Amino acid sequence: MHSVSLFGDFAYSARVIQQLDLFRYVPAPPEPPPSDEAARSALAPDTMEDDELVAALPHATITDSLTLAAEIGQRRVTAAVPALEALCRRFAGFGADRIVPEQAAAIDALARIAGADAAGALARLIARRVVQGSCLQRAVAAAACLGAKLPAATVLEMLRHDDPQIRADACRFAQASPVVVAQLRDLLDDLQRPVRMAAACALGLMGRNEVRPLLARYLREEPSAQLIDAVAPVADEECIILLGRIGRTMPALSAAALDALNSIDHPRASRIAADIGVPSSNG
């Protein structure tokens, strides 16, 4: 009995020692976040030359990369396009569920720089799936504004994207092909009105007459320069009259309506365009 008791005491002591050893390896609490002073960028981009900005970007910290990209975009430094593209590539695979600040800053800078080089960089970032989530939406919108060209497979993939904003912007890249036209027709029944409108515009620009009534209705309900451009290739006499009304009554859209009327090969369009081009006697 006595030996059993000693064995039990020994086993109990071993368990206590083992528990104490476990507690010895509890991770240390995380360090407090850096102070505002420590987090502040050590660079002063507004005092740097363009080539210094470009050279600093690949080695910049998070804070510095944001300020550098902003300064590059403000100055529209075309030479920085490869460095901005590389900055986005450094974070490839991230951002499916949150925005990546460095990628967002680079995309915004590319959008401000504009031009063929920036458009090409954005197209590559999209086609190679470097950007995701909110940054993909940002990149697609910027690329559409810059008139970038995307591979047909990428466009088709975006036309089927879960994000309605990406579906709508993808319509602006659409080129006529049987599969793309079929997908655009499907989007005419999309649950989101901006997507339906964008799909109708894309089909109108392709000269698809079946969307003429839809474009005319959208043009009456909420006229825009995009709708005006889209209705011109398929315009009939009713659309011409509608464009004339917009040209006369909506100064912000008058130039777009006049351009559309001048592009339509129809006698009435020419007459209305001539009337709109004549200054009002009350002006």
N, C-alpha and C positions, 0 to 999 in steps of 0.2 A: 504494500500500500504506500509505504514511504517513497519507494523508487518511482511509482506512478506519479505521485505528487510532484517529485522533482522534475520529471519529464514534462508534466503539465506546466510547471513554472517556467521551464526553459522555452517551451513552445510559445507561451504567452509573451515572454521577453523578446523572442525573435520577431513576433508580429509587431510589437511596439517599435523595435528598431527599424523594421521594414517600413512602417508607416512614417516614422521620422525621416527616413531616407527619401521617401517619396516627396514629402513636403519640401525637402531641400532643393528640388528641381522645379518648383513652381516658377513660371516665367516672371520676369520683372515687369512691373507696370509700364505701360507705354510712356515714352517721353512726352512732355507737354508740347503743344504745337509751337512753332517758332513765333517770336514776337513780330509785330508789324514791321519793326525796324529791320529785323533779320530777313524777313520775306521780301522786303522792297528790293527792286532791281538795282544792281550795282552799276549798270550801264546807263548812259544818257543818250539814247538813240537820236534825239533831235540835234545833238552836237556832232554826230558822226557823218562821215562822207558816205556816198552810196556804196562804194566798194567795201567800206568797212562794215556796213550793215550786212551785206551779202556774206562776207567772210565770217562774221560773228554768228550767224544764224545756225550753222550745223553743230556748234559746240555750246549753244546757249542753254541755260537752265529753263525750267518751265516758265517762271516769271519773265525772264529776259526774252524768251522766244515769242511770248505774246506781245511785248512792247516792240520788239524788233519787227515782227510781222505787221503790226499796226502802222509803224513808221514807213515801212517799205510800201505798204498799200497806199498810204497817203501821198507818198512821192511818186507812186506808179513806176517803180524801178523794174523795168523789163528784165534786166540781167538777173534779178532775184528769182525768176520763175522756176529754174531747176532746183534751187535751194528750198523754195516753198513746197514744191512737189515732194522733195526728199523728206521734208519735215512731216508731211502727211504719211509717207510710207513708213516712217519710224514707228507709227502707231497703228499699222495695219492689223486688223483682227480685233481691235478694241472699238467700243462705242455702240454695240448692238442695242444696249438699253440705257445709254447715257451719252451726253455730248462729250467729245474729246476737245478740250479747249485749244490745244495746239493745232489740231486739224481745222477747227472752226476758224481760228485766226488766219491760218494759211489760205483757206478757201476764200475768206472775205478779202484778203489781200490780192489774190488772183482775180477776183471779180472786179476790184478797183483798178488793177493794172490793165485788164482787158486785152484786146488784141489776139492775134492768131496763136501766139505762144501760150498765153494763159488759157485760152479755150482748149488747146490741145492737151495741156496738163490736166485740166479738169476732166476732159474726156477719158484720159488714161486712168485717172484715179477712180472714176466710176466703172469703167469697163473691167478693170482688174480687181474690183471689189476691195479697194484699199479703205474706202470710207463706208460706214454703215450707219443705220439708224438716223438720228437727227442730222448728223454730218452728211449722210448720203442725200437727204432731202435738201440740205443747204447747197451741196455741190451740184445736184441736178438743176435746181432753180438758177444757180449762177451760170452753169453751162448753157442752159436754154437762152438766157439773156445775152450771152456772148455769141450765140449762133454756132456752138460747137457741134461737131458731127460724131455720132456714136455708132458702133457696130449694130447691125440689124438685130442680132441676137440679144444684145444688151437692151435695146429699145423694147423689144418684145417682152423681155423679162420685167422691165419696169412698168410696162402697160398692165401687167398682171400683179403688180406689187400690192401688198396689204395696205400701204399708206396711200390714202386718196390724193394727197398733195403730190406724191411722186407719180401716181398714175396720170394726173392732170398735166404735170410738167413734161412727162414722157411723150405726150401727144405732140408736143412741139418739135420733137426729133423725128417723128414718123415719116417714112418715105414709102411711096406707093409700092405695095407688093400684095399678092393675094392673102397671105397670112396676116399681115399688118392691117390691111383693110378690114378683114374679118374681125380682128380683135377690136378695132376702133368701132365697128358697128355694134359689137357687144357692149362697149362702154357707153353707147347712146342710152342704154337702160341702167347705167350705174346708179347706185343709191345716192351718190353725191352729185349735186347740181354742177359744181365747178368741173367735175370730171366729164359729165355729159356735154357741157359747153365746149370744153377743150377738144373732145373727140369730134364734135360737129365741126369745129373750126379746122381741124386737121383734114377731115374729109372734104370740106369746102375748098381748101387750098389745093387739094388733089383734083378738083373739078368734078366731084361726085354730086350730081344734081339731086340725088334723093334726099340730101340734107338741106336743100334750099328752104323748104317751109319751116324747118326747125331753126335755122339761122335767122330767118326773117322774124320769127317770134322772139328769139333771144334779143335781136337787135331792137325790137320795139320795147321790150321789157327792161333791159339794162344795156344800152349801147356802149360800145367800147371800140378802141382802135383795132383790137385783135379781131373782133367780130366783123368790123367793116372790111378789113383785109380779107377775111375768110369768105365773105359773101360775094365779093367782086367777081371771082372766077365763075360763079354759078348764077349770077344775078339775072332776073327777068325784069319785066317792066315794073312790077310791083316793088321789087327791091330797089330799082333805080329811083322811084318816087320816094321811097323811104330814105334812101341815102341823101336825096336832095333836101328832104325835110330836116334831116340831122345837120346837113351842111349849113342850112340857113338859120337854125335855131340853137345850135350848140357850138359856141365859139371854140371850145376846147377840142372838139372833134371835127371842126370845119375843114382843116387841112387834110385830115385822113379821108374824109368823105369826098373831098374834091379829087384827091389822088385816085381813089377808087373809081369815081365816075369817069375820069380821064382814061382809065385802063379798060373800060367796058366798051366794046365795039357795038354801039347801038346809037342811033340818031338822037333819041330822047336823052340819053346819058350825056351826049355832047352839048345839047341845048341847056340842060340843067346846070352842067358844069360851067358853061359860059355865063349863065345868070348868076351863079354863086360867086364867080370871079370878078363880077362887076361891083365896085364899091357902092354901098347904099347911099342914096341921096340924102339920107338923114344922118350919115356917119360924119 
